[in-house]
């Protein structure tokens, strides 16, 4: 018969009462239905006539229990016992538990994904532990996955996104998950997706281009197709422009100011084609102002409130020391590029018409106007600004992970006073309003304010939960930011 022997260590001993003439105890099976390598067994010699013997069963990485152990002495019936738990003992110098949460099951949906599409995969872990676990991910060609995903302490399941190359051919691809690091005996689990190729090529072109008269503008056009080689073509070229269909390089050296729109086309062997346009403008280099928008929300209506950040868009901004003037007076510039300059809105009365112009060493732009608002609230979503820690789906493009109940979030905004009463500020998480805990300026950043909020246990979950920031004005009206998406997940033990 088989029974447990007292031990008190991280190993589990089983006593076997049987006799075998070969004097060696044998393992028939040491097996877990969900993880075949959950245990390792070692055996000691026995002697015929002995009334008992023992062998050792050691829990390996990923043990979740219960496990049935069966032993058989030669020529006799087999006996079984069930191990439902293992005592943990830290490895010397390592600390923590030797039992680590490991990948156990992987399932992705949808199973049929178009080229350029995404799927969401659910990863089940064998046990929820007190320490964080890292899982390495890999995938077939044409498919992108995060290199690693992290499970928080006591988390037994997590999700991540898979992105398929827009030019991927029709194929079946594999996605694999394994415990991060080189661990002998760790299982690798795998899921398969079917990819459906696009019916037309994928064509990539730049946004509007500005070029100074007498200088050459050059840029590449890129295209790919699952059907094989792609043929490129261009039409409506301006005078003096050329396009190399073999290399995909467009070049133009204008002799005089001009505007043009060039159409680029990609065709493949299967008869598919795709087209895209690129606007071109040639000038003398003086700044061109084409639009005004809120620096965070992108709104062209609620552009400015006192102290908010706004962005002027156009061309030829990045040369000669860019300056912005509002109603003739210079304002602080916080960032400038050849096509955009971000500035601090002045402290003017609500309803004031703001006449904005951009000035460089090459000249001054035409004037664009906007109205001063009592609130131009917007949430940042780019660069180092936005929601921190990044409440994003686990994905191959941006680092981040979904937020969980109890997390403290910092939401970076513009268009709200740094000394605003937190009691008048609400963060709307889906349909759930949550009162702000604090409002404070971002140190060293003009026009930028951070709002702190604690995530409640009843918060909505999903990869794209809508979030808005709302502020109650002195007259009782409520002003809102644009809606952004964040990823929230429940704690799953």
ZINOR-V254629 format. One record per backbone hydrogen bond with DSSP energy under -0.5 kcal/mol. CO is the residue of the C=O (numbers start at 0). NH is the residue of the N-H. If there is no record, write none. Layout:
# ZINOR-V254629
((CO;NH) (CO;NH))
This chain:
# ZINOR-V254629
((0;16) (2;14) (9;58) (10;12) (11;56) (12;4) (13;54) (14;2) (15;17) (15;52) (19;22) (22;45) (25;71) (28;69) (30;67) (34;37) (37;59) (39;57) (41;55) (43;24) (46;49) (52;15) (53;43) (54;13) (55;41) (56;11) (57;39) (59;62) (66;68) (66;82) (67;30) (68;80) (69;27) (69;28) (70;78) (72;75) (76;72) (78;70) (80;68) (81;83) (82;65) (82;66) (90;93) (90;94) (97;99) (99;61) (101;125) (104;123) (106;121) (108;119) (110;112) (110;193) (112;195) (113;116) (116;163) (118;161) (119;108) (120;122) (120;159) (121;106) (121;123) (122;157) (123;103) (123;104) (126;128) (128;153) (132;150) (133;179) (134;148) (135;177) (137;175) (139;142) (141;164) (143;162) (146;136) (148;134) (150;132) (151;154) (153;155) (155;124) (157;122) (159;120) (161;118) (162;143) (164;115) (164;167) (170;194) (172;192) (173;139) (174;190) (175;137) (176;188) (177;135) (180;182) (182;185) (188;176) (190;174) (192;172) (192;194) (193;112) (194;170) (194;196) (195;114) (200;202) (201;223) (203;221) (208;280) (210;282) (211;214) (214;253) (216;251) (218;249) (221;203) (223;201) (224;227) (228;268) (230;266) (232;264) (234;262) (237;240) (239;252) (241;250) (242;244) (243;247) (243;248) (247;220) (248;243) (249;218) (250;241) (251;216) (253;213) (257;281) (259;279) (261;263) (261;277) (262;234) (263;275) (264;232) (265;273) (266;230) (267;270) (271;267) (273;265) (275;263) (277;261) (278;208) (279;259) (280;210) (281;257) (282;212) (286;288) (287;289) (287;314) (290;312) (292;310) (293;297) (298;293) (300;302) (303;372) (304;307) (307;344) (308;294) (309;342) (310;292) (311;340) (312;289) (312;290) (314;287) (318;360) (322;358) (323;330) (324;326) (324;356) (325;328) (328;325) (330;323) (331;343) (334;341) (337;316) (338;313) (339;336) (340;311) (341;333) (341;334) (342;309) (342;344) (344;306) (345;347) (348;351) (351;353) (351;371) (352;354) (353;355) (353;369) (354;326) (355;367) (356;324) (357;364) (358;322) (359;362) (362;359) (367;355) (369;353) (370;303) (371;350) (372;305) (377;413) (381;384) (385;411) (387;409) (389;391) (389;400) (390;486) (392;394) (393;160) (397;394) (400;391) (402;488) (403;406) (406;408) (406;454) (408;410) (408;452) (409;387) (409;411) (410;450) (411;379) (412;448) (413;377) (414;375) (416;419) (420;423) (421;424) (421;435) (423;471) (424;435) (425;427) (425;469) (426;428) (426;433) (427;429) (427;467) (428;431) (430;432) (431;428) (433;426) (437;451) (439;449) (440;442) (441;444) (443;445) (444;447) (447;441) (448;412) (449;439) (450;410) (451;436) (451;437) (452;408) (454;405) (455;458) (461;487) (464;485) (465;429) (466;483) (467;427) (468;480) (469;425) (470;472) (470;478) (472;475) (476;472) (478;470) (483;466) (485;464) (485;487) (486;402) (487;461) (489;491) (490;492) (491;155) (491;156))
